Amino acid sequence: MNLKQKTAQFIENVKQLNGDPHYIATGMSIGIFIGITPTFPFHTVLALTLAYILRASKAAAAIGVWIGNPLTIPFIYLGSYKTGALILGTSIPFDTKYTTFTELTKLGIDATLALLMGGIIIGILPAAAAYLITRRLVKKLRSRRRLSAKQPEKSAS
């Protein structure tokens, strides 16, 4: 599936979501944030739990966590580690072969804390952007739907 098809599928998934734009956007934001943190394989459980607690769309949160997938996780984790290590002053070799949280804990507490800290910091901006973009997208899609529903169908004469 190419990028254009994936984008179309994503928009189609967003169209299917129920709730007001804020509710959906909050869920998406939670999912994106959790998807960036180094908590795989717990992404979905954590996102759904946070969405429940914060009264956000659980379906949108489940869609959002897919930002952290097998193709992106090595890059996200490396960026998270480097960011966290810089902030905490940690200098431990990091290998991108560690793709689950339980594997990461084998690196020790300093590396795990660096990954978590970096993941939280890196996750804030994409989560905020996801909220704004999703809210706007949902409003636009629903506005289009209302407009097309109001227009009378042209009859064949």
Secondary structure as GFF3:
##gff-version 3
##sequence-region A 1 157
A	DSSP	alpha_helix	3	15	.	.	.	ID=ss1
A	DSSP	alpha_helix	21	36	.	.	.	ID=ss2
A	DSSP	alpha_helix	43	53	.	.	.	ID=ss3
A	DSSP	alpha_helix	58	64	.	.	.	ID=ss4
A	DSSP	three_ten_helix	65	67	.	.	.	ID=ss5
A	DSSP	alpha_helix	73	88	.	.	.	ID=ss6
A	DSSP	alpha_helix	101	105	.	.	.	ID=ss7
A	DSSP	alpha_helix	109	150	.	.	.	ID=ss8
###
